Amino acid sequence: MSDRHPLDYPFDPQELLRKKKSLKRALIPAHGGGTFLDKKIAILGGSTTSEVKDLLELFLLRAGIRPAFYESEYNKYHEDVLFSAPELMEFKPDLVYVHTSSVNIGAWPTLNSGETEVDRLFEGCLASFKTFWDRIETTLRCPVIQNNFEEPWDRPLGNLDAWDHRGRSHYVARLNAAFAAEARKRPTLYLQDLHYLASEHGLRSWHDRNLWYLYKSALAYEAIPDLAYNLSRIIAAVFGLSRKCLVLDLDNTLWGGVIGDEGLQGLQLGPETPEGEIFSAIQAYAKTLKERGIILAICSKNEDNTAREGFSHPDTVLSLDDFTGFKANWLHKPANISALAAEINIGADSMVFLDDNPAERAIVRGQLMTVAVPELGPDASGYLDVLDRARYFETVSLSSDDLQRSAQYAMNAKLEQAGTQFADYDEFLKHLQMRAEIRGFQALYHDRITQLINKSNQFNVTTRRYTLNEVQAAAEAPDQVTLFGRLKDRFGDHGLISVVMGSVHGNDLKVDLWVMSCRVLKRGMEHAMLESLIAAARTKGLARLLGSYVPTPKNTMVKDLFTELGFEKIKRDDDGNAEFVYALKGPGARPRHHISVNPRN
Amino acid sequence: MGVRDRLQNVFRDVFDDDTIVLTGAMTADDIADWDSLTHISLVVAAEKEFKTRFILKEVKTLKNVGEFIAMIREKTGSDE
């Protein structure tokens, strides 16, 4: 379809390879230049990486990230890091991508190798990667995306190769298990699962021996777009740009048939028919997304009560309370999706829209350019393949907060009902019995703190982003004040929902960052955070707090945050950048809230 | 469209330059961006365009565009 962007999944790899130059030319002005997230990415390759770099650049630009690259020379990845190549150190990457593959397993077991000899070989290979990662952790201090190993080109032992200790496939499997264990242990090491990618693509077309012999490319050119796209999704996740919400159509998307015409009994769902099984699988996949924290919503052309009736089907996997938003009516879908975004409090660029109807997809694409609308083939059994491989919801970790998030949204809905029973809002807040934990950063929470900093767009005064390493460094720096806030109330635990970071400049504490999850708006949590910030600044003997507001298209919500908290506005420029001051020794408005902070039990 | 025109379109796409006009004597020296890396892009794109595979020896010994066109004609049995 002509309105689809050629870089959106599913793409045509041949077209991208052939037209990469003109595609890049068109992407740069398309984004307006100013709104890209600039990131420095070092590609350290065990093979030629220039084509990978070119394709990665296209996909990152499409995702709103403008990369600057450092590229190690062919197979100099190890030396660059171990001997701290000056160009690499000066480049100061925000992220390192280590593109190694089975061709970089220098020494393989031989048929004469005994088991202990293979063990020694394995330990040696693993040790060299461990030294390499250690070195990156201490010198570059940035996230690392590392490839594991794809299956080897050939298997001289045939099927025995998979289970004999000398087998190459067996050796690859051992190394991959060890890489996975290392990635679990090291908080800033992420794996790109080359093993899965190559298998999914098909090993026969993944490898191209000619390209290896001629140009030292570890994979066939036509596989490079798959590799680069997948990588761009991990990078987007590391920098907090993954999507958050899946908007679903109903008829012929979540069940087979049209409920308004065929009624509940006429729907294809459940194990009785092949078609029914397809839709059960789609529902089960959506349910899993929801359980890991992705928000689900419905947008369907139907009568509301008819649409809801579908979820009383005996074989339904999803139920009505799985959805945070539900729009079943006869309005245009773009209008409904915009309304959903406003209700759920997320940007349209966080949404994915799944609909079997090509016309609806085209309308949404045409009017809401930032919503991802995957093109689906005519066969419903292929929907999940597209949704899964497009990797919209890629995540680099699963925090317990992610797993609880859907419960929290449901809880908020309950709360809204409770709120209507109280005459005044203070009364309601008291009734909530809120308890907060507000403290300096603790290692246990560094992952979640980083995630919150990079995901928050709305309640975010400066929209500064920090990597995990920067969060760790700030926690230890003597001239920094760091605070995280967790909140509980009588209905449940909201988890870690606010972060404030400040730096000492003379007698002032400059607030560098202040973010809060929109789940806990209007609870007074920002007042409780300020109270703790004041206490921390006073402990350091400081005289003033300085706040600043840097406008973005998404953060108007906190334009007046500082004045509402009792700061005085001292500056504002034409672009809306503003600065505020709060005297710690003067009378300054005392924060008022109904939260018990750091209670004993 | 003949082999030469189709290959010319491949060149135009790969180099993002619509002014390229292929001649038989043209070599890598005649196009500024034509280095060993873009050469692979050209070969891969030409393989897809003409739905054929070149073997290693063929790719290495190409001297100019004329030979490229001749090789494609031979592989695809086209005399256009």
Contacts between the chains, C-beta under 8 A, distances in Angstrom:
chain1	res1	chain2	res2	distance
A	14	B	45	7.4
A	14	B	48	4.7
A	17	B	41	6.5
A	17	B	44	6.4
A	17	B	45	6.5
A	18	B	10	6.9
A	18	B	13	4.7
A	18	B	14	6.1
A	18	B	41	7.5
A	18	B	45	4.4
A	18	B	48	7.5
A	19	B	13	5.1
A	19	B	16	7.7
A	21	B	13	7.9
A	21	B	14	7.4
A	21	B	15	7.0
A	21	B	16	3.4
A	22	B	13	7.2
A	22	B	16	4.7
A	25	B	16	6.6
A	48	B	37	7.8
A	50	B	37	5.3
A	51	B	37	7.2
A	51	B	40	7.6
A	51	B	41	7.3
A	210	B	55	7.6
A	210	B	56	4.9
A	210	B	59	7.6
A	211	B	40	7.1
A	213	B	56	6.6
A	214	B	40	7.5
A	214	B	56	6.3
A	214	B	59	6.9
A	214	B	60	7.3
A	215	B	36	7.3
A	215	B	37	7.6
A	215	B	40	5.5
A	217	B	40	7.5
A	221	B	40	6.9
A	221	B	41	7.5
A	221	B	44	4.4
A	222	B	44	7.3
A	222	B	48	7.8
